[in-house]
Amino acid sequence: MSAANTTDTSPAAAATEERATPEPTAIRTPEPATPQLVEVETPAITPVTEPIDDEELEIEGWDRTTSTSTSISTSIYRHSWENGRRFHSYKHGRYPIPNDDIEQNREDIKHAMMLEITDGKLYYAPLSKNAQKIIDFLVDDAEEEWMNGDNYDLVHMRSMSSVLKDIPKVLRHSYSALKPGGWLEMQELQAVLHCDDDTMPDDDGLLQYYKTLNSALTRFGMDLEMPRKLRSLLEEAGFVNIHHIPKKVPVGPWASDRYLRVAGLYLREAISHLIPATTSKSFRALGLSEAECEMIAMSARQALQDMSRHRYLPFHFWTAQKPE
Ligand SMILES: C[S@@+](CC[C@H](N)C(=O)[O-])C[C@H]1O[C@@H](n2cnc3c(N)ncnc32)[C@H](O)[C@@H]1O
């Protein structure tokens, strides 16, 4: 799949031009950049026409029995409980999705889905064979000063751009942590429901759920379109050789391609766990009653089973290099 063609009309480029001819007397503070959305042109997914074998539709073995957390400051591990689900209480619980075992299972399922759409690749960045120093985020606050050293070959993030409140800051941290010639990779699922063939009506239950989710997460400072805004932000942070690989992941096993079908099966499973994880704390922030939340959840769960509606979520892989 090829990278999207984009023209650089970003505010970052405009700001650079502007800075080239400063006014002689006034000290000017550069305008904060408004990140530019990239246009994405990827082929539509072809739907399957044959019946699918029942065995293909079973998912097994998602019980998570081990914890791989590292030891850092205790505040990160402090939790609060709401509606029987565990949340981070770090920084006043600003991340509104639980972090309990059910949620960890959902992340594992998303990991399996990701491997299906990348042919098993964990990263696309063209690392040299002797690359050794790699940082991803097990448990730490990426928006605080990074205390894990520098000279990294790769900084790797997944599904973080919508969650982080200050992406330019995190990109600056990434840039400083990398060695010259090192790579940043961001693998970003865009949680905005799409359909290319008009099979998803406006009153689709899952679409309504995703629209409510978007409004709710916006209240917590999250931006679900951020995965499409990274080019200008990466440029502004000083990165070069920026590549964007857009993909589409079907919601459910409706694609004719077998790998996409498996990815779709995993994504549907992950969404079925996301629905109860978000209708408590996130949706209640919109002032919805418990009954209203339950109605939205029920209609989303029903809609999720309907494979005649060809819904998908976009996935964006960004790789960017610190200059040599
Ligand atoms: C959508 S999940 C992605 C998890 C993981 N990267 C993956 O792909 O499986 C977002 C994660 O970001 C974490 N998070 C939120 N704010 C953060 C911050 N400032 N620094 C580091 N992690 C953060 C949340 O606790 C949550 O685990």
The ligand as an SDF file (V2000), in Angstrom:
LIG
                    3D

 27 29  0  0  0  0  0  0  0  0999 V2000
   -5.0010    3.5170   23.5700 C   0  0  0  0  0  0  0  0  0  0  0  0
   -3.9120    2.9770   24.8030 S   0  0  0  0  0  0  0  0  0  0  0  0
   -2.5330    2.3260   23.8720 C   0  0  0  0  0  0  0  0  0  0  0  0
   -1.6910    1.3920   24.6930 C   0  0  0  0  0  0  0  0  0  0  0  0
   -0.4850    0.7660   23.9560 C   0  0  0  0  0  0  0  0  0  0  0  0
    0.4100    1.7880   23.4290 N   0  0  0  0  0  0  0  0  0  0  0  0
   -0.9230   -0.1820   22.8810 C   0  0  0  0  0  0  0  0  0  0  0  0
   -0.9130    0.1590   21.6960 O   0  0  0  0  0  0  0  0  0  0  0  0
   -1.2990   -1.2990   23.2300 O   0  0  0  0  0  0  0  0  0  0  0  0
   -3.2930    4.5150   25.3910 C   0  0  0  0  0  0  0  0  0  0  0  0
   -2.4190    4.3570   26.6210 C   0  0  0  0  0  0  0  0  0  0  0  0
   -1.7700    5.5990   26.8610 O   0  0  0  0  0  0  0  0  0  0  0  0
   -1.6050    5.7290   28.2780 C   0  0  0  0  0  0  0  0  0  0  0  0
   -1.3440    7.1500   28.5400 N   0  0  0  0  0  0  0  0  0  0  0  0
   -2.2220    8.1690   28.6460 C   0  0  0  0  0  0  0  0  0  0  0  0
   -1.5550    9.3290   28.8600 N   0  0  0  0  0  0  0  0  0  0  0  0
   -0.2260    9.0280   28.8870 C   0  0  0  0  0  0  0  0  0  0  0  0
    0.9690    9.7870   29.0790 C   0  0  0  0  0  0  0  0  0  0  0  0
    0.9230   11.0850   29.2930 N   0  0  0  0  0  0  0  0  0  0  0  0
    2.1580    9.1440   29.0290 N   0  0  0  0  0  0  0  0  0  0  0  0
    2.2300    7.8240   28.8060 C   0  0  0  0  0  0  0  0  0  0  0  0
    1.1240    7.0410   28.6220 N   0  0  0  0  0  0  0  0  0  0  0  0
   -0.0850    7.6390   28.6670 C   0  0  0  0  0  0  0  0  0  0  0  0
   -2.9160    5.1720   28.8360 C   0  0  0  0  0  0  0  0  0  0  0  0
   -2.7690    4.7800   30.1700 O   0  0  0  0  0  0  0  0  0  0  0  0
   -3.1520    3.9870   27.8930 C   0  0  0  0  0  0  0  0  0  0  0  0
   -2.5650    2.8350   28.4050 O   0  0  0  0  0  0  0  0  0  0  0  0
  1  2  1  0
  2  3  1  0
  2 10  1  0
  3  4  1  0
  4  5  1  0
  5  6  1  0
  5  7  1  0
  7  8  2  0
  7  9  1  0
 10 11  1  0
 11 12  1  0
 11 26  1  0
 12 13  1  0
 13 14  1  0
 13 24  1  0
 14 15  1  0
 14 23  1  0
 15 16  2  0
 16 17  1  0
 17 18  1  0
 17 23  2  0
 18 19  1  0
 18 20  2  0
 20 21  1  0
 21 22  2  0
 22 23  1  0
 24 25  1  0
 24 26  1  0
 26 27  1  0
M  CHG  2   2   1   9  -1
M  END
$$$$
